[in-house]
Amino acid sequence: MPFYVSPEQAMKDKADYARKGIARGRSGVVIQYDAGILFVAPNPSRALHKISEIYDRIAFAAVGRYNEYEVLRKAGVRYADLTGYQYDRQDVTARGLANWYAQTLGTIFTDSPKPFEVEIVVAEVAEVPAEDQIYRITFDGSVNDEHGYVAVGGQADTIATVLKEHYTDSLTLTSALEAAIAGLAAQANGDRVEVTGGQLEVAILDRTRDHRTFRRLTGARLEALLAETGPDSSTPPEPGTAAPAKAKKGSAAAEGGTSQAKPAAAGGEQSKPDSAEPGGESAG
């Protein structure tokens, strides 16, 4: 006879197993901007996508085990196509799709010995930003209605903290990409890692387009956006460090213009110019 395990312990073991599996993967970011919704995820592969189109104005993003969330993506596409064919294309919504995903993942988490190690985001762009929908569905079937931005994956809490500092209403696409990269570059230990275009998978839901709004940003277009964000967007300075460096440089220039000019004129000891001080160029 099998050993008895209480339902509480079984659910706890499944949840811990799924969280550990998700934490080993890379995180992803979905953020709203003035003309649509931006999806950013670290993914050096060009064959295996974490971000995909589901329907006309709906997109899908996921983290975790690729084979598992790919099954969910294909099932979501079939569900959306069948619903749109049987009823009307307007009846296919992110809310309905999120509820369907929640039921599917909840059933798998309860009945299957091994839960899916995935977290997914379903987003729908509307004609106005106030009506955009972003839903986060976890491995146990829980649904969260997110506003403005959401981070999924192992270090979602750390990334969400950075996004909260950068996010404002009516962000431009460049500003939204800069905020997403700043969040992905932040690690749990407080260090910053460099994020380049070749390591990113980027896509948008563009509300200005008719019918199919999903579009991937690759190649020259992505490189141009990354260039607009600035060279230091992936490694922003720590709070309180940039301002003192500039103040130091300015105060040194002021001193060199008063007290240091008199000894030079009197033939005394020659002082070094401010531009030769270590760190003078980086402070500017």
C-alpha positions, -999 to 999 in steps of 0.1 A, spaced: 0 0 0 13 35 -7 23 58 21 -3 83 32 4 120 25 -19 147 36 -34 169 9 -18 200 25 16 184 23 11 172 -12 1 207 -24 30 223 -6 55 199 -21 41 205 -56 42 243 -51 78 242 -38 88 220 -67 73 244 -93 87 275 -77 122 260 -77 120 251 -114 107 286 -124 134 303 -103 162 285 -123 150 303 -155 153 338 -167 127 365 -159 105 384 -184 89 419 -184 56 431 -198 51 469 -196 25 493 -209 35 524 -230 15 551 -247 11 533 -280 7 497 -268 22 470 -247 59 460 -247 72 425 -241 109 419 -232 126 387 -222 162 375 -222 164 349 -249 195 344 -271 177 317 -291 160 327 -324 142 294 -328 125 290 -293 102 320 -285 91 331 -251 68 357 -266 42 349 -292 9 361 -308 -23 344 -297 -50 364 -316 -56 398 -333 -49 420 -302 -37 394 -278 -1 382 -270 14 355 -248 46 356 -228 60 328 -205 89 317 -184 99 283 -171 101 250 -190 98 256 -228 81 223 -237 54 229 -211 45 265 -219 47 257 -257 19 232 -251 -1 259 -234 6 284 -262 -6 261 -289 -37 252 -269 -44 289 -264 -42 296 -301 -67 267 -308 -90 280 -281 -90 315 -295 -94 304 -331 -123 281 -322 -140 308 -301 -137 334 -329 -150 310 -355 -180 297 -335 -191 331 -322 -173 364 -332 -138 377 -333 -147 403 -307 -156 375 -283 -120 365 -280 -106 384 -251 -76 382 -228 -99 378 -198 -116 348 -213 -82 333 -223 -67 339 -189 -96 322 -172 -92 292 -196 -55 290 -188 -63 292 -151 -87 263 -153 -62 242 -173 -32 249 -150 -53 244 -119 -64 210 -131 -29 200 -139 -16 212 -106 -43 192 -87 -45 160 -106 -10 155 -121 18 142 -99 41 168 -115 29 204 -119 38 226 -148 69 248 -140 56 278 -158 43 314 -153 25 330 -182 12 365 -191 -17 371 -214 -21 408 -225 -46 425 -248 -42 460 -263 -72 482 -266 -80 514 -285 -72 535 -254 -45 527 -227 -71 527 -199 -87 496 -214 -56 475 -218 -56 442 -201 -26 423 -186 -31 390 -167 -5 369 -149 -13 332 -145 9 311 -121 16 274 -121 -13 266 -97 -40 284 -117 -40 317 -98 -49 347 -119 -37 383 -111 -49 413 -129 -19 436 -134 -18 473 -141 10 491 -160 37 464 -158 44 429 -146 75 408 -141 75 370 -141 102 345 -134 126 337 -106 136 373 -97 102 389 -104 102 407 -70 135 424 -76 126 434 -112 92 447 -101 109 470 -76 130 485 -103 101 488 -127 81 507 -100 108 533 -98 109 538 -136 73 534 -146 50 563 -153 19 568 -172 22 574 -210 57 561 -214 72 562 -249 85 530 -264 121 540 -258 114 548 -222 95 516 -217 123 496 -232 148 514 -210 128 506 -179 125 470 -189 162 466 -195 170 483 -161 147 458 -144 162 428 -162 197 440 -155 191 440 -117 201 409 -98 189 397 -64 224 404 -49 222 441 -60 247 437 -89 241 448 -125 246 428 -156 250 440 -191 220 434 -214 226 436 -252 203 433 -282 215 399 -291 204 385 -258 168 400 -259 135 389 -274 114 420 -279 78 423 -292 50 448 -290 12 450 -293 8 482 -313 -26 499 -308 -22 521 -339 -22 490 -362 -55 475 -376 -64 439 -372 -32 421 -362 -13 443 -337 15 419 -328 50 428 -341 85 416 -332 113 441 -329 145 426 -343 176 436 -362 182 473 -370 150 484 -354 159 469 -321 194 482 -323 181 517 -330 159 516 -300 187 503 -278 209 532 -290 182 557 -281 180 543 -245 216 554 -240 248 535 -233 243 534 -196 207 522 -196 216 486 -187 239 496 -160 225 527 -143 246 543 -115 238 536 -80 217 562 -62 238 590 -47 270 584 -67 266 604 -99 257 637 -82 286 638 -57 310 630 -86 298 660 -105 298 682 -74 334 672 -67 344 681 -102 327 714 -100 342 723 -66 377 713 -78 372 737 -108 362 764 -85 392 759 -62 415 758 -92 401 791 -104 408 810 -71 433 796 -46 454 775 -71 458 804 -96 477 826 -71 506 801 -65 510 796 -102 512 833 -108 537 837 -80 560 811 -95 552 786 -68 543 750 -70 524 741 -102 490 724 -96 474 698 -120 444 708 -140 410 694 -130 407 674 -162 437 653 -153 422 641 -120 413 604 -119 377 599 -128 372 634 -141 360 622 -175 336 596 -161 321 621 -138 311 643 -168 
